[in-house]
Amino acid sequence: MKKEELNKWRESTADEINAKISETENQLYKLKHQLHTGQLKNFSVIKKKRREISILKTLIGEKNARSTEKGGSKKSGKD
């Protein structure tokens, strides 16, 4: 994933990122099927798709962390 595309995904909503994750997971499933049937010639595509999914899931985690920092209540530790 290039930096321009990564920056685009950073600006998008969590729903859009989740939609892209499910689409990419579907593509990965099809690629693995092609691998097992002997139709896939370029094996590196599987690694790229797995990496893309992990990057998108990391972006979701970052968005969740930012939203809890802004709107969440922090416990002071004093009761």
C-alpha positions in Angstrom: 0.0 0.0 0.0 1.5 3.3 -1.1 1.7 6.3 1.2 -0.9 8.3 -0.8 -3.4 5.4 -0.5 -2.6 5.0 3.2 -3.3 8.7 3.9 -6.6 8.4 2.0 -7.6 5.5 4.3 -6.5 7.4 7.4 -9.0 10.2 6.5 -11.9 7.8 5.8 -14.4 6.5 8.3 -14.3 3.2 10.2 -17.2 1.8 8.2 -15.4 2.5 4.9 -12.3 0.8 6.2 -14.3 -2.2 7.5 -15.9 -2.5 4.0 -12.4 -2.5 2.4 -11.2 -5.1 4.9 -14.1 -7.5 4.1 -13.6 -6.9 0.4 -9.9 -7.7 0.7 -10.5 -10.8 2.8 -12.9 -12.0 0.1 -10.1 -11.5 -2.5 -7.7 -13.3 -0.3 -10.1 -16.2 0.0 -10.4 -16.4 -3.8 -6.6 -16.2 -4.2 -6.1 -19.1 -1.7 -8.6 -21.1 -3.6 -6.7 -20.5 -6.8 -3.5 -21.4 -5.1 -4.9 -24.8 -4.0 -6.3 -25.5 -7.5 -3.0 -24.7 -9.2 -4.3 -21.6 -11.0 -2.3 -19.0 -9.2 1.0 -18.1 -10.7 2.0 -15.1 -8.6 2.2 -16.2 -5.0 3.3 -12.8 -3.7 -0.2 -11.5 -4.2 -1.3 -13.5 -1.2 1.3 -11.8 1.0 0.4 -8.4 -0.2 -3.3 -8.9 0.5 -2.6 -10.2 4.0 -0.4 -7.2 4.7 -3.1 -4.8 3.3 -5.6 -6.4 5.7 -3.3 -5.9 8.7 -2.6 -2.3 7.8 -6.3 -1.5 7.6 -7.0 -3.3 10.9 -4.2 -1.2 12.4 -5.9 1.9 11.2 -9.1 0.8 12.8 -7.3 0.4 16.1 -5.7 3.8 15.8 -9.1 5.4 15.2 -10.6 3.6 18.2 -7.7 4.7 20.4 -8.1 8.3 19.2 -11.8 8.3 19.9 -11.3 6.9 23.4 -8.7 9.5 24.1 -10.9 12.4 23.0 -14.3 11.3 24.4 -13.4 8.7 27.0 -13.1 9.4 30.7 -9.7 8.7 32.2 -9.6 7.3 35.6 -7.4 9.2 38.0 -6.6 6.3 40.3 -8.0 8.2 43.3 -11.2 6.9 44.8 
